[in-house]
Structure formats: structure tokens, C-alpha cells
Amino acid sequence: MSKKEKIVKNITIYAIFILIVWGFYRVLFKLPDNIEETILKPIIWLTPLFFLLKKEKLGIPSLGITLKNLFPAIYLSLGLGAIFAIEAIFLNFLKYKTFNFGANIGEGGLMLPLLVSFATAISEEVSFRGYIFNRLWGVLNNEWLANILTSFVWALVHIPVTVFVWKLSLSAAILYLFLTFLFGLGSAFVFARTKNIFSSVFLHV
């Protein structure tokens, strides 16, 4: 088996693992968001990456975890983030059936939701942009094909929460998943420009 074939195998196994394990969790269980995003998701999503990195004999810089291009990453994510802020408003409406901007803000104010949002962004962006997209890009040598494939899987991962947790209507679910796919494209785009995972993390937050 060639090196590229091994990488594709690792990507496939990892993506299927996330789809099945996280999907079944969404269907069968429901813990508070704070616990899900800061404890459970990092364990399920990031732990396998440590084994894959060891298997591939690569370090965390191969996931885009680096200080290189940090400031360009911030500027680019802020610029594109202004566009995706509009998308976030639509997603908020789909989720809560109204424009409920205070839904995730508890009595503790903005700090806790912001920390949870960062935790979510780190787990998801390291997994999808840092690993899946980055590895696919290297194998396919085609940024946009790798981006489209990654974003498609990214949208698939959001099906369980869309259907079983938020219980959106069919039309709302399709629209939400399409917007999620578009966000995946944008997130991988900024990552590809900087090779720094913080660009997509900041965009996600």
C-alpha cells in the first residue's frame, strides 16, 4: 500500500468513526452543551488524531497548529467572518424559529458561551480542516476537490443534530445543511490561504 493510499485509508476510517460515534451519541444521548462541547467532543473527535499522528509519524504542525501566519489568519478570518455573520443569523432563525440572539447566553454573561464556542471550534476545525481537508489536499493535489469532499462530510456530521436534537422541518434541515456546507467551503478556504488552523477557528467562533 502506497503512502497516499494509507493516508486515504486513515482519513476514511477517521471520518466514518466521527460520523458513526458522534451520530449515535446525538441520537441516543443528550448532555448539557457545556459538557458536550468542552469535554465529550474533544475526547471523541481529537483523541483518535493523536493515534493517527503517531501512526503517520507527523506532529501537530501538520494539523495547522502553528504560530506561522497567525496575523494573516486573524485578518482573513475577520474579513470572511463578516460575510458568514449573515449566515449565522439565518442559522439562528432556523434553530430557534425566531431571531433569538440571547439563546446561548446564560446568567454568567458572554464569557462561558464564548469559551464553549472556542472549544467547539477547536475540536471541529482541527478535525475537519486541520486533518481531513489538509490530508486530502495533499493526496489529491487539488484544493477545491479536497474542500468539496471535506465540506460534504462536514455537512453529513450535522444531520443527527439537525434531525434528532433540533427537529427541524425537512425544508429547514436541507437549508441548514446547505449553509453548513457553504461554511465548510469558506473555512477550508481561509485555512488553505494561511496553513494556520486558527484562521478557521476564529472564523468558526
C-alpha positions, 0 to 999 in steps of 0.5 A: 500500500502506497503512502497516499493510499494509507493516508486515504485509508486513515482519513476514511476510517477517521471520518466514518468513526466521527460520523458513526460515534458522534451520530449515535451519541446525538441520537441516543444521548443528550448532555448539557452543551457545556459538557458536550462541547468542552469535554465529550467532543474533544475526547471523541473527535481529537483523541483518535488524531493523536493515534493517527499522528503517531501512526503517520509519524507527523506532529501537530504542525501538520494539523495547522497548529502553528504560530506561522501566519497567525496575523494573516489568519486573524485578518482573513478570518475577520474579513470572511467572518463578516460575510458568514455573520449573515449566515449565522443569523439565518442559522439562528432563525432556523434553530430557534424559529425566531431571531433569538440572539440571547439563546446561548447566553446564560446568567454568567454573561458572554464569557462561558458561551464564548469559551464553549464556542472556542472549544467547539471550534477547536475540536471541529476545525482541527478535525475537519480542516486541520486533518481531513481537508489538509490530508486530502489536499495533499493526496489529491493535489487539488484544493477545491476537490479536497474542500468539496469532499471535506465540506460534504462530510462536514455537512453529513456530521450535522444531520443527527443534530439537525434531525434528532436534537433540533427537529427541524422541518425537512425544508429547514434541515436541507437549508441548514445543511446547505449553509453548513456546507457553504461554511465548510467551503469558506473555512477550508478556504481561509485555512488553505490561504494561511496553513494556520488552523486558527484562521478557521477557528476564529472564523468558526467562533 
